[in-house]
Amino acid sequence: MMDIVFQVEGFEWDEWNITKNWEKHRVSHFECEEIFLNEPLIIRKDEKHSQMETRYFVSGKTNNNRLLSLAFTIRNNKIRVIMARDMTRKESQTYAKVERNTKV
C-alpha cells in the first residue's frame, strides 16, 4: 500500500478543501503534507467510499507530533486530501502500537 504514495508527484489542493479542513478541524494543508514525510505512515484502502475513485485512509504525524487521520485519493498523479482531522483515541492507540513496533 505504501507504494502508492512513493509514485506520486506532489499534492493537489484547491481553496475550498484547504478552507474546509481548517474551519472544520483546524488542520492546515501543510500539516497534511507533513504526515506523508514522517514515519510510521499507516495507509489502508477506503472500500466504502471508493465507488467513483479509489480512496484511502492514512494515519500519521506532523513535524510537531500531531496525530492526524486523512482521507485521500490520487488524481493526476498527485495526492488530493479529501478530509483531515485529529486521530480518534482508538486510532491513536493503534498508531502508538505500530510506532513502537517500527522503532529500532
Phi and psi restraints in degrees (range 20) as a CNS / XPLOR table:
assign (resid 1 and name C) (resid 2 and name N)
       (resid 2 and name CA) (resid 2 and name C) 1.0 -63.3 20.0 2
assign (resid 2 and name N) (resid 2 and name CA)
       (resid 2 and name C) (resid 3 and name N) 1.0 -26.6 20.0 2
assign (resid 2 and name C) (resid 3 and name N)
       (resid 3 and name CA) (resid 3 and name C) 1.0 -56.7 20.0 2
assign (resid 3 and name N) (resid 3 and name CA)
       (resid 3 and name C) (resid 4 and name N) 1.0 -31.3 20.0 2
assign (resid 3 and name C) (resid 4 and name N)
       (resid 4 and name CA) (resid 4 and name C) 1.0 -62.8 20.0 2
assign (resid 4 and name N) (resid 4 and name CA)
       (resid 4 and name C) (resid 5 and name N) 1.0 -35.1 20.0 2
assign (resid 4 and name C) (resid 5 and name N)
       (resid 5 and name CA) (resid 5 and name C) 1.0 -81.3 20.0 2
assign (resid 5 and name N) (resid 5 and name CA)
       (resid 5 and name C) (resid 6 and name N) 1.0 -21.3 20.0 2
assign (resid 5 and name C) (resid 6 and name N)
       (resid 6 and name CA) (resid 6 and name C) 1.0 -80.2 20.0 2
assign (resid 6 and name N) (resid 6 and name CA)
       (resid 6 and name C) (resid 7 and name N) 1.0 -12.7 20.0 2
assign (resid 6 and name C) (resid 7 and name N)
       (resid 7 and name CA) (resid 7 and name C) 1.0 -96.4 20.0 2
assign (resid 7 and name N) (resid 7 and name CA)
       (resid 7 and name C) (resid 8 and name N) 1.0 -6.1 20.0 2
assign (resid 7 and name C) (resid 8 and name N)
       (resid 8 and name CA) (resid 8 and name C) 1.0 -86.2 20.0 2
assign (resid 8 and name N) (resid 8 and name CA)
       (resid 8 and name C) (resid 9 and name N) 1.0 165.0 20.0 2
assign (resid 8 and name C) (resid 9 and name N)
       (resid 9 and name CA) (resid 9 and name C) 1.0 -107.8 20.0 2
assign (resid 9 and name N) (resid 9 and name CA)
       (resid 9 and name C) (resid 10 and name N) 1.0 9.4 20.0 2
assign (resid 9 and name C) (resid 10 and name N)
       (resid 10 and name CA) (resid 10 and name C) 1.0 142.2 20.0 2
assign (resid 10 and name N) (resid 10 and name CA)
       (resid 10 and name C) (resid 11 and name N) 1.0 -149.1 20.0 2
assign (resid 10 and name C) (resid 11 and name N)
       (resid 11 and name CA) (resid 11 and name C) 1.0 -125.1 20.0 2
assign (resid 11 and name N) (resid 11 and name CA)
       (resid 11 and name C) (resid 12 and name N) 1.0 150.3 20.0 2
assign (resid 11 and name C) (resid 12 and name N)
       (resid 12 and name CA) (resid 12 and name C) 1.0 -117.6 20.0 2
assign (resid 12 and name N) (resid 12 and name CA)
       (resid 12 and name C) (resid 13 and name N) 1.0 119.7 20.0 2
assign (resid 12 and name C) (resid 13 and name N)
       (resid 13 and name CA) (resid 13 and name C) 1.0 -124.8 20.0 2
assign (resid 13 and name N) (resid 13 and name CA)
       (resid 13 and name C) (resid 14 and name N) 1.0 149.3 20.0 2
assign (resid 13 and name C) (resid 14 and name N)
       (resid 14 and name CA) (resid 14 and name C) 1.0 -128.8 20.0 2
assign (resid 14 and name N) (resid 14 and name CA)
       (resid 14 and name C) (resid 15 and name N) 1.0 158.3 20.0 2
assign (resid 14 and name C) (resid 15 and name N)
       (resid 15 and name CA) (resid 15 and name C) 1.0 -59.1 20.0 2
assign (resid 15 and name N) (resid 15 and name CA)
       (resid 15 and name C) (resid 16 and name N) 1.0 -37.1 20.0 2
assign (resid 15 and name C) (resid 16 and name N)
       (resid 16 and name CA) (resid 16 and name C) 1.0 -61.8 20.0 2
assign (resid 16 and name N) (resid 16 and name CA)
       (resid 16 and name C) (resid 17 and name N) 1.0 -45.5 20.0 2
assign (resid 16 and name C) (resid 17 and name N)
       (resid 17 and name CA) (resid 17 and name C) 1.0 -69.8 20.0 2
assign (resid 17 and name N) (resid 17 and name CA)
       (resid 17 and name C) (resid 18 and name N) 1.0 -39.0 20.0 2
assign (resid 17 and name C) (resid 18 and name N)
       (resid 18 and name CA) (resid 18 and name C) 1.0 -60.2 20.0 2
assign (resid 18 and name N) (resid 18 and name CA)
       (resid 18 and name C) (resid 19 and name N) 1.0 -46.9 20.0 2
assign (resid 18 and name C) (resid 19 and name N)
       (resid 19 and name CA) (resid 19 and name C) 1.0 -65.9 20.0 2
assign (resid 19 and name N) (resid 19 and name CA)
       (resid 19 and name C) (resid 20 and name N) 1.0 -44.1 20.0 2
assign (resid 19 and name C) (resid 20 and name N)
       (resid 20 and name CA) (resid 20 and name C) 1.0 -59.3 20.0 2
assign (resid 20 and name N) (resid 20 and name CA)
       (resid 20 and name C) (resid 21 and name N) 1.0 -48.6 20.0 2
assign (resid 20 and name C) (resid 21 and name N)
       (resid 21 and name CA) (resid 21 and name C) 1.0 -66.3 20.0 2
assign (resid 21 and name N) (resid 21 and name CA)
       (resid 21 and name C) (resid 22 and name N) 1.0 -34.0 20.0 2
assign (resid 21 and name C) (resid 22 and name N)
       (resid 22 and name CA) (resid 22 and name C) 1.0 -71.3 20.0 2
assign (resid 22 and name N) (resid 22 and name CA)
       (resid 22 and name C) (resid 23 and name N) 1.0 -48.8 20.0 2
assign (resid 22 and name C) (resid 23 and name N)
       (resid 23 and name CA) (resid 23 and name C) 1.0 -68.5 20.0 2
assign (resid 23 and name N) (resid 23 and name CA)
       (resid 23 and name C) (resid 24 and name N) 1.0 -37.1 20.0 2
assign (resid 23 and name C) (resid 24 and name N)
       (resid 24 and name CA) (resid 24 and name C) 1.0 -81.5 20.0 2
assign (resid 24 and name N) (resid 24 and name CA)
       (resid 24 and name C) (resid 25 and name N) 1.0 -39.2 20.0 2
assign (resid 24 and name C) (resid 25 and name N)
       (resid 25 and name CA) (resid 25 and name C) 1.0 -130.4 20.0 2
assign (resid 25 and name N) (resid 25 and name CA)
       (resid 25 and name C) (resid 26 and name N) 1.0 2.2 20.0 2
assign (resid 25 and name C) (resid 26 and name N)
       (resid 26 and name CA) (resid 26 and name C) 1.0 57.2 20.0 2
assign (resid 26 and name N) (resid 26 and name CA)
       (resid 26 and name C) (resid 27 and name N) 1.0 40.9 20.0 2
assign (resid 26 and name C) (resid 27 and name N)
       (resid 27 and name CA) (resid 27 and name C) 1.0 -112.9 20.0 2
assign (resid 27 and name N) (resid 27 and name CA)
       (resid 27 and name C) (resid 28 and name N) 1.0 124.4 20.0 2
assign (resid 27 and name C) (resid 28 and name N)
       (resid 28 and name CA) (resid 28 and name C) 1.0 -85.5 20.0 2
assign (resid 28 and name N) (resid 28 and name CA)
       (resid 28 and name C) (resid 29 and name N) 1.0 158.6 20.0 2
assign (resid 28 and name C) (resid 29 and name N)
       (resid 29 and name CA) (resid 29 and name C) 1.0 -67.8 20.0 2
assign (resid 29 and name N) (resid 29 and name CA)
       (resid 29 and name C) (resid 30 and name N) 1.0 -25.2 20.0 2
assign (resid 29 and name C) (resid 30 and name N)
       (resid 30 and name CA) (resid 30 and name C) 1.0 -65.6 20.0 2
assign (resid 30 and name N) (resid 30 and name CA)
       (resid 30 and name C) (resid 31 and name N) 1.0 -42.0 20.0 2
assign (resid 30 and name C) (resid 31 and name N)
       (resid 31 and name CA) (resid 31 and name C) 1.0 -63.4 20.0 2
assign (resid 31 and name N) (resid 31 and name CA)
       (resid 31 and name C) (resid 32 and name N) 1.0 -40.2 20.0 2
assign (resid 31 and name C) (resid 32 and name N)
       (resid 32 and name CA) (resid 32 and name C) 1.0 -58.5 20.0 2
assign (resid 32 and name N) (resid 32 and name CA)
       (resid 32 and name C) (resid 33 and name N) 1.0 -44.4 20.0 2
assign (resid 32 and name C) (resid 33 and name N)
       (resid 33 and name CA) (resid 33 and name C) 1.0 -66.6 20.0 2
assign (resid 33 and name N) (resid 33 and name CA)
       (resid 33 and name C) (resid 34 and name N) 1.0 -37.5 20.0 2
assign (resid 33 and name C) (resid 34 and name N)
       (resid 34 and name CA) (resid 34 and name C) 1.0 -60.0 20.0 2
assign (resid 34 and name N) (resid 34 and name CA)
       (resid 34 and name C) (resid 35 and name N) 1.0 -37.7 20.0 2
assign (resid 34 and name C) (resid 35 and name N)
       (resid 35 and name CA) (resid 35 and name C) 1.0 -63.7 20.0 2
assign (resid 35 and name N) (resid 35 and name CA)
       (resid 35 and name C) (resid 36 and name N) 1.0 -26.9 20.0 2
assign (resid 35 and name C) (resid 36 and name N)
       (resid 36 and name CA) (resid 36 and name C) 1.0 -73.2 20.0 2
assign (resid 36 and name N) (resid 36 and name CA)
       (resid 36 and name C) (resid 37 and name N) 1.0 -12.4 20.0 2
assign (resid 36 and name C) (resid 37 and name N)
       (resid 37 and name CA) (resid 37 and name C) 1.0 -102.0 20.0 2
assign (resid 37 and name N) (resid 37 and name CA)
       (resid 37 and name C) (resid 38 and name N) 1.0 -5.8 20.0 2
assign (resid 37 and name C) (resid 38 and name N)
       (resid 38 and name CA) (resid 38 and name C) 1.0 -113.1 20.0 2
assign (resid 38 and name N) (resid 38 and name CA)
       (resid 38 and name C) (resid 39 and name N) 1.0 154.6 20.0 2
assign (resid 38 and name C) (resid 39 and name N)
       (resid 39 and name CA) (resid 39 and name C) 1.0 -115.5 20.0 2
assign (resid 39 and name N) (resid 39 and name CA)
       (resid 39 and name C) (resid 40 and name N) 1.0 152.7 20.0 2
assign (resid 39 and name C) (resid 40 and name N)
       (resid 40 and name CA) (resid 40 and name C) 1.0 -78.7 20.0 2
assign (resid 40 and name N) (resid 40 and name CA)
       (resid 40 and name C) (resid 41 and name N) 1.0 160.2 20.0 2
assign (resid 40 and name C) (resid 41 and name N)
       (resid 41 and name CA) (resid 41 and name C) 1.0 -124.1 20.0 2
assign (resid 41 and name N) (resid 41 and name CA)
       (resid 41 and name C) (resid 42 and name N) 1.0 121.3 20.0 2
assign (resid 41 and name C) (resid 42 and name N)
       (resid 42 and name CA) (resid 42 and name C) 1.0 -108.1 20.0 2
assign (resid 42 and name N) (resid 42 and name CA)
       (resid 42 and name C) (resid 43 and name N) 1.0 118.5 20.0 2
assign (resid 42 and name C) (resid 43 and name N)
       (resid 43 and name CA) (resid 43 and name C) 1.0 -121.8 20.0 2
assign (resid 43 and name N) (resid 43 and name CA)
       (resid 43 and name C) (resid 44 and name N) 1.0 136.0 20.0 2
assign (resid 43 and name C) (resid 44 and name N)
       (resid 44 and name CA) (resid 44 and name C) 1.0 -143.4 20.0 2
assign (resid 44 and name N) (resid 44 and name CA)
       (resid 44 and name C) (resid 45 and name N) 1.0 153.8 20.0 2
assign (resid 44 and name C) (resid 45 and name N)
       (resid 45 and name CA) (resid 45 and name C) 1.0 -73.7 20.0 2
assign (resid 45 and name N) (resid 45 and name CA)
       (resid 45 and name C) (resid 46 and name N) 1.0 141.5 20.0 2
assign (resid 45 and name C) (resid 46 and name N)
       (resid 46 and name CA) (resid 46 and name C) 1.0 -97.1 20.0 2
assign (resid 46 and name N) (resid 46 and name CA)
       (resid 46 and name C) (resid 47 and name N) 1.0 85.9 20.0 2
assign (resid 46 and name C) (resid 47 and name N)
       (resid 47 and name CA) (resid 47 and name C) 1.0 -61.5 20.0 2
assign (resid 47 and name N) (resid 47 and name CA)
       (resid 47 and name C) (resid 48 and name N) 1.0 -39.5 20.0 2
assign (resid 47 and name C) (resid 48 and name N)
       (resid 48 and name CA) (resid 48 and name C) 1.0 -62.1 20.0 2
assign (resid 48 and name N) (resid 48 and name CA)
       (resid 48 and name C) (resid 49 and name N) 1.0 -36.0 20.0 2
assign (resid 48 and name C) (resid 49 and name N)
       (resid 49 and name CA) (resid 49 and name C) 1.0 -110.0 20.0 2
assign (resid 49 and name N) (resid 49 and name CA)
       (resid 49 and name C) (resid 50 and name N) 1.0 22.1 20.0 2
assign (resid 49 and name C) (resid 50 and name N)
       (resid 50 and name CA) (resid 50 and name C) 1.0 -104.4 20.0 2
assign (resid 50 and name N) (resid 50 and name CA)
       (resid 50 and name C) (resid 51 and name N) 1.0 29.2 20.0 2
assign (resid 50 and name C) (resid 51 and name N)
       (resid 51 and name CA) (resid 51 and name C) 1.0 -71.9 20.0 2
assign (resid 51 and name N) (resid 51 and name CA)
       (resid 51 and name C) (resid 52 and name N) 1.0 -46.8 20.0 2
assign (resid 51 and name C) (resid 52 and name N)
       (resid 52 and name CA) (resid 52 and name C) 1.0 -86.3 20.0 2
assign (resid 52 and name N) (resid 52 and name CA)
       (resid 52 and name C) (resid 53 and name N) 1.0 -32.5 20.0 2
assign (resid 52 and name C) (resid 53 and name N)
       (resid 53 and name CA) (resid 53 and name C) 1.0 -155.0 20.0 2
assign (resid 53 and name N) (resid 53 and name CA)
       (resid 53 and name C) (resid 54 and name N) 1.0 158.2 20.0 2
assign (resid 53 and name C) (resid 54 and name N)
       (resid 54 and name CA) (resid 54 and name C) 1.0 -73.0 20.0 2
assign (resid 54 and name N) (resid 54 and name CA)
       (resid 54 and name C) (resid 55 and name N) 1.0 128.6 20.0 2
assign (resid 54 and name C) (resid 55 and name N)
       (resid 55 and name CA) (resid 55 and name C) 1.0 -121.8 20.0 2
assign (resid 55 and name N) (resid 55 and name CA)
       (resid 55 and name C) (resid 56 and name N) 1.0 156.1 20.0 2
assign (resid 55 and name C) (resid 56 and name N)
       (resid 56 and name CA) (resid 56 and name C) 1.0 -135.0 20.0 2
assign (resid 56 and name N) (resid 56 and name CA)
       (resid 56 and name C) (resid 57 and name N) 1.0 155.7 20.0 2
assign (resid 56 and name C) (resid 57 and name N)
       (resid 57 and name CA) (resid 57 and name C) 1.0 -106.4 20.0 2
assign (resid 57 and name N) (resid 57 and name CA)
       (resid 57 and name C) (resid 58 and name N) 1.0 144.1 20.0 2
assign (resid 57 and name C) (resid 58 and name N)
       (resid 58 and name CA) (resid 58 and name C) 1.0 -138.7 20.0 2
assign (resid 58 and name N) (resid 58 and name CA)
       (resid 58 and name C) (resid 59 and name N) 1.0 139.6 20.0 2
assign (resid 58 and name C) (resid 59 and name N)
       (resid 59 and name CA) (resid 59 and name C) 1.0 -120.2 20.0 2
assign (resid 59 and name N) (resid 59 and name CA)
       (resid 59 and name C) (resid 60 and name N) 1.0 134.1 20.0 2
assign (resid 59 and name C) (resid 60 and name N)
       (resid 60 and name CA) (resid 60 and name C) 1.0 -165.9 20.0 2
assign (resid 60 and name N) (resid 60 and name CA)
       (resid 60 and name C) (resid 61 and name N) 1.0 -175.9 20.0 2
assign (resid 60 and name C) (resid 61 and name N)
       (resid 61 and name CA) (resid 61 and name C) 1.0 -126.5 20.0 2
assign (resid 61 and name N) (resid 61 and name CA)
       (resid 61 and name C) (resid 62 and name N) 1.0 150.6 20.0 2
assign (resid 61 and name C) (resid 62 and name N)
       (resid 62 and name CA) (resid 62 and name C) 1.0 -81.6 20.0 2
assign (resid 62 and name N) (resid 62 and name CA)
       (resid 62 and name C) (resid 63 and name N) 1.0 177.3 20.0 2
assign (resid 62 and name C) (resid 63 and name N)
       (resid 63 and name CA) (resid 63 and name C) 1.0 -63.4 20.0 2
assign (resid 63 and name N) (resid 63 and name CA)
       (resid 63 and name C) (resid 64 and name N) 1.0 -23.3 20.0 2
assign (resid 63 and name C) (resid 64 and name N)
       (resid 64 and name CA) (resid 64 and name C) 1.0 -96.9 20.0 2
assign (resid 64 and name N) (resid 64 and name CA)
       (resid 64 and name C) (resid 65 and name N) 1.0 16.4 20.0 2
assign (resid 64 and name C) (resid 65 and name N)
       (resid 65 and name CA) (resid 65 and name C) 1.0 65.5 20.0 2
assign (resid 65 and name N) (resid 65 and name CA)
       (resid 65 and name C) (resid 66 and name N) 1.0 23.7 20.0 2
assign (resid 65 and name C) (resid 66 and name N)
       (resid 66 and name CA) (resid 66 and name C) 1.0 -76.9 20.0 2
assign (resid 66 and name N) (resid 66 and name CA)
       (resid 66 and name C) (resid 67 and name N) 1.0 128.8 20.0 2
assign (resid 66 and name C) (resid 67 and name N)
       (resid 67 and name CA) (resid 67 and name C) 1.0 -90.8 20.0 2
assign (resid 67 and name N) (resid 67 and name CA)
       (resid 67 and name C) (resid 68 and name N) 1.0 120.3 20.0 2
assign (resid 67 and name C) (resid 68 and name N)
       (resid 68 and name CA) (resid 68 and name C) 1.0 -123.7 20.0 2
assign (resid 68 and name N) (resid 68 and name CA)
       (resid 68 and name C) (resid 69 and name N) 1.0 151.2 20.0 2
assign (resid 68 and name C) (resid 69 and name N)
       (resid 69 and name CA) (resid 69 and name C) 1.0 -118.8 20.0 2
assign (resid 69 and name N) (resid 69 and name CA)
       (resid 69 and name C) (resid 70 and name N) 1.0 134.4 20.0 2
assign (resid 69 and name C) (resid 70 and name N)
       (resid 70 and name CA) (resid 70 and name C) 1.0 -129.0 20.0 2
assign (resid 70 and name N) (resid 70 and name CA)
       (resid 70 and name C) (resid 71 and name N) 1.0 152.1 20.0 2
assign (resid 70 and name C) (resid 71 and name N)
       (resid 71 and name CA) (resid 71 and name C) 1.0 -110.6 20.0 2
assign (resid 71 and name N) (resid 71 and name CA)
       (resid 71 and name C) (resid 72 and name N) 1.0 136.8 20.0 2
assign (resid 71 and name C) (resid 72 and name N)
       (resid 72 and name CA) (resid 72 and name C) 1.0 -149.3 20.0 2
assign (resid 72 and name N) (resid 72 and name CA)
       (resid 72 and name C) (resid 73 and name N) 1.0 164.6 20.0 2
assign (resid 72 and name C) (resid 73 and name N)
       (resid 73 and name CA) (resid 73 and name C) 1.0 -134.4 20.0 2
assign (resid 73 and name N) (resid 73 and name CA)
       (resid 73 and name C) (resid 74 and name N) 1.0 173.3 20.0 2
assign (resid 73 and name C) (resid 74 and name N)
       (resid 74 and name CA) (resid 74 and name C) 1.0 -117.8 20.0 2
assign (resid 74 and name N) (resid 74 and name CA)
       (resid 74 and name C) (resid 75 and name N) 1.0 122.3 20.0 2
assign (resid 74 and name C) (resid 75 and name N)
       (resid 75 and name CA) (resid 75 and name C) 1.0 -129.3 20.0 2
assign (resid 75 and name N) (resid 75 and name CA)
       (resid 75 and name C) (resid 76 and name N) 1.0 135.0 20.0 2
assign (resid 75 and name C) (resid 76 and name N)
       (resid 76 and name CA) (resid 76 and name C) 1.0 52.4 20.0 2
assign (resid 76 and name N) (resid 76 and name CA)
       (resid 76 and name C) (resid 77 and name N) 1.0 38.1 20.0 2
assign (resid 76 and name C) (resid 77 and name N)
       (resid 77 and name CA) (resid 77 and name C) 1.0 62.9 20.0 2
assign (resid 77 and name N) (resid 77 and name CA)
       (resid 77 and name C) (resid 78 and name N) 1.0 27.2 20.0 2
assign (resid 77 and name C) (resid 78 and name N)
       (resid 78 and name CA) (resid 78 and name C) 1.0 -131.8 20.0 2
assign (resid 78 and name N) (resid 78 and name CA)
       (resid 78 and name C) (resid 79 and name N) 1.0 149.0 20.0 2
assign (resid 78 and name C) (resid 79 and name N)
       (resid 79 and name CA) (resid 79 and name C) 1.0 -76.1 20.0 2
assign (resid 79 and name N) (resid 79 and name CA)
       (resid 79 and name C) (resid 80 and name N) 1.0 128.2 20.0 2
assign (resid 79 and name C) (resid 80 and name N)
       (resid 80 and name CA) (resid 80 and name C) 1.0 -119.1 20.0 2
assign (resid 80 and name N) (resid 80 and name CA)
       (resid 80 and name C) (resid 81 and name N) 1.0 109.0 20.0 2
assign (resid 80 and name C) (resid 81 and name N)
       (resid 81 and name CA) (resid 81 and name C) 1.0 -75.3 20.0 2
assign (resid 81 and name N) (resid 81 and name CA)
       (resid 81 and name C) (resid 82 and name N) 1.0 129.3 20.0 2
assign (resid 81 and name C) (resid 82 and name N)
       (resid 82 and name CA) (resid 82 and name C) 1.0 -96.3 20.0 2
assign (resid 82 and name N) (resid 82 and name CA)
       (resid 82 and name C) (resid 83 and name N) 1.0 -40.6 20.0 2
assign (resid 82 and name C) (resid 83 and name N)
       (resid 83 and name CA) (resid 83 and name C) 1.0 -149.0 20.0 2
assign (resid 83 and name N) (resid 83 and name CA)
       (resid 83 and name C) (resid 84 and name N) 1.0 143.4 20.0 2
assign (resid 83 and name C) (resid 84 and name N)
       (resid 84 and name CA) (resid 84 and name C) 1.0 -141.7 20.0 2
assign (resid 84 and name N) (resid 84 and name CA)
       (resid 84 and name C) (resid 85 and name N) 1.0 135.9 20.0 2
assign (resid 84 and name C) (resid 85 and name N)
       (resid 85 and name CA) (resid 85 and name C) 1.0 -157.7 20.0 2
assign (resid 85 and name N) (resid 85 and name CA)
       (resid 85 and name C) (resid 86 and name N) 1.0 168.4 20.0 2
assign (resid 85 and name C) (resid 86 and name N)
       (resid 86 and name CA) (resid 86 and name C) 1.0 -68.6 20.0 2
assign (resid 86 and name N) (resid 86 and name CA)
       (resid 86 and name C) (resid 87 and name N) 1.0 148.9 20.0 2
assign (resid 86 and name C) (resid 87 and name N)
       (resid 87 and name CA) (resid 87 and name C) 1.0 -64.3 20.0 2
assign (resid 87 and name N) (resid 87 and name CA)
       (resid 87 and name C) (resid 88 and name N) 1.0 148.9 20.0 2
assign (resid 87 and name C) (resid 88 and name N)
       (resid 88 and name CA) (resid 88 and name C) 1.0 -73.9 20.0 2
assign (resid 88 and name N) (resid 88 and name CA)
       (resid 88 and name C) (resid 89 and name N) 1.0 170.0 20.0 2
assign (resid 88 and name C) (resid 89 and name N)
       (resid 89 and name CA) (resid 89 and name C) 1.0 -58.9 20.0 2
assign (resid 89 and name N) (resid 89 and name CA)
       (resid 89 and name C) (resid 90 and name N) 1.0 -43.8 20.0 2
assign (resid 89 and name C) (resid 90 and name N)
       (resid 90 and name CA) (resid 90 and name C) 1.0 -63.9 20.0 2
assign (resid 90 and name N) (resid 90 and name CA)
       (resid 90 and name C) (resid 91 and name N) 1.0 -43.2 20.0 2
assign (resid 90 and name C) (resid 91 and name N)
       (resid 91 and name CA) (resid 91 and name C) 1.0 -62.8 20.0 2
assign (resid 91 and name N) (resid 91 and name CA)
       (resid 91 and name C) (resid 92 and name N) 1.0 -40.5 20.0 2
assign (resid 91 and name C) (resid 92 and name N)
       (resid 92 and name CA) (resid 92 and name C) 1.0 -63.4 20.0 2
assign (resid 92 and name N) (resid 92 and name CA)
       (resid 92 and name C) (resid 93 and name N) 1.0 -40.5 20.0 2
assign (resid 92 and name C) (resid 93 and name N)
       (resid 93 and name CA) (resid 93 and name C) 1.0 -65.2 20.0 2
assign (resid 93 and name N) (resid 93 and name CA)
       (resid 93 and name C) (resid 94 and name N) 1.0 -43.8 20.0 2
assign (resid 93 and name C) (resid 94 and name N)
       (resid 94 and name CA) (resid 94 and name C) 1.0 -62.3 20.0 2
assign (resid 94 and name N) (resid 94 and name CA)
       (resid 94 and name C) (resid 95 and name N) 1.0 -43.8 20.0 2
assign (resid 94 and name C) (resid 95 and name N)
       (resid 95 and name CA) (resid 95 and name C) 1.0 -62.1 20.0 2
assign (resid 95 and name N) (resid 95 and name CA)
       (resid 95 and name C) (resid 96 and name N) 1.0 -42.1 20.0 2
assign (resid 95 and name C) (resid 96 and name N)
       (resid 96 and name CA) (resid 96 and name C) 1.0 -61.6 20.0 2
assign (resid 96 and name N) (resid 96 and name CA)
       (resid 96 and name C) (resid 97 and name N) 1.0 -39.1 20.0 2
assign (resid 96 and name C) (resid 97 and name N)
       (resid 97 and name CA) (resid 97 and name C) 1.0 -64.0 20.0 2
assign (resid 97 and name N) (resid 97 and name CA)
       (resid 97 and name C) (resid 98 and name N) 1.0 -44.9 20.0 2
assign (resid 97 and name C) (resid 98 and name N)
       (resid 98 and name CA) (resid 98 and name C) 1.0 -63.8 20.0 2
assign (resid 98 and name N) (resid 98 and name CA)
       (resid 98 and name C) (resid 99 and name N) 1.0 -42.2 20.0 2
assign (resid 98 and name C) (resid 99 and name N)
       (resid 99 and name CA) (resid 99 and name C) 1.0 -61.9 20.0 2
assign (resid 99 and name N) (resid 99 and name CA)
       (resid 99 and name C) (resid 100 and name N) 1.0 -42.7 20.0 2
assign (resid 99 and name C) (resid 100 and name N)
       (resid 100 and name CA) (resid 100 and name C) 1.0 -62.4 20.0 2
assign (resid 100 and name N) (resid 100 and name CA)
       (resid 100 and name C) (resid 101 and name N) 1.0 -38.9 20.0 2
assign (resid 100 and name C) (resid 101 and name N)
       (resid 101 and name CA) (resid 101 and name C) 1.0 -76.3 20.0 2
assign (resid 101 and name N) (resid 101 and name CA)
       (resid 101 and name C) (resid 102 and name N) 1.0 -16.6 20.0 2
assign (resid 101 and name C) (resid 102 and name N)
       (resid 102 and name CA) (resid 102 and name C) 1.0 -97.9 20.0 2
assign (resid 102 and name N) (resid 102 and name CA)
       (resid 102 and name C) (resid 103 and name N) 1.0 -9.1 20.0 2
assign (resid 102 and name C) (resid 103 and name N)
       (resid 103 and name CA) (resid 103 and name C) 1.0 -75.6 20.0 2
assign (resid 103 and name N) (resid 103 and name CA)
       (resid 103 and name C) (resid 104 and name N) 1.0 142.0 20.0 2
